[in-house]
């Protein structure tokens, strides 16, 4: 496997673990809240964020910024791990 492929695979796995951990933490927190507290929280969330429609341009700008940040972190992680894999392959003893 090439160092680039290993780096991309490692970045994908790390991102998956982090996102999965955040989803699990959120689900666990909601489970611990109890039914009534969870429904009250969802009602407040709906009233604050979903009762009135935001402007489409605002959605487009905010999601573009969010995706640029996510992709930037992914690419940075892949680049750093690619450099580390390249250094590791250069320092292996050859016979």
C-alpha positions in Angstrom: 0.0 0.0 0.0 1.2 3.5 -0.8 1.7 6.0 2.0 -1.0 8.2 0.5 -3.6 5.4 0.6 -2.6 4.5 4.2 -2.9 8.1 5.2 -6.4 8.6 3.6 -7.6 5.3 5.2 -6.3 6.4 8.6 -7.9 9.8 8.3 -11.2 8.1 7.3 -11.1 5.7 10.2 -10.2 8.5 12.7 -13.0 10.7 11.4 -15.5 7.8 11.6 -14.5 7.0 15.2 -14.8 10.7 16.2 -18.2 11.2 14.5 -19.4 7.8 15.9 -18.3 8.8 19.4 -20.1 12.1 19.2 -23.3 10.4 18.0 -23.1 7.8 20.7 -22.5 10.4 23.3 -25.5 12.4 22.2 -27.7 9.3 22.1 -26.5 8.3 25.6 -27.2 11.8 26.9 -30.7 11.8 25.4 -31.3 8.4 26.9 -30.3 9.5 30.4 -32.5 12.6 30.2 -35.7 10.6 30.3 -38.7 10.8 28.1 -40.3 13.9 29.4 -37.1 15.9 29.6 -36.1 14.8 26.1 -39.5 15.8 24.6 -39.3 19.2 26.4 -35.8 19.7 25.0 -37.0 18.8 21.5 -40.0 21.2 21.8 -37.6 24.1 22.9 -35.3 23.2 20.0 -38.1 23.3 17.5 -39.4 26.6 18.8 -36.0 28.2 18.7 -34.6 26.9 15.4 -37.3 25.3 13.3 -40.6 27.2 13.8 -39.6 29.9 11.4 -37.8 29.3 8.2 -34.4 30.8 7.8 -33.2 32.4 4.5 -31.9 29.9 2.0 -28.7 32.0 1.5 -28.0 31.7 5.2 -28.2 27.9 5.0 -26.0 27.8 2.0 -23.4 30.0 3.6 -23.3 28.2 6.9 -23.2 24.7 5.4 -20.5 25.8 3.0 -18.4 27.1 5.9 -19.0 23.9 7.9 -18.1 21.6 5.0 -15.0 23.7 4.3 -13.9 23.3 7.9 -14.6 19.6 7.9 -12.8 19.0 4.7 -9.9 21.1 5.8 -9.4 19.1 9.0 -9.7 15.9 7.0 -7.1 17.0 4.4 -4.8 18.3 7.1 -5.0 15.0 9.0 -4.4 13.0 5.8 -1.4 15.1 4.9 0.2 14.8 8.3 -0.4 11.1 8.5 1.0 10.7 4.9 4.1 12.5 5.9 4.4 10.2 9.0 4.0 7.1 6.8 6.5 8.3 4.3 9.1 8.9 7.1 8.4 5.5 8.5 9.0 3.8 5.2 12.3 5.7 4.7 13.7 4.6 8.1 13.0 0.9 7.7 16.2 -1.1 7.4 16.8 -2.5 3.9 18.6 -5.7 3.3 
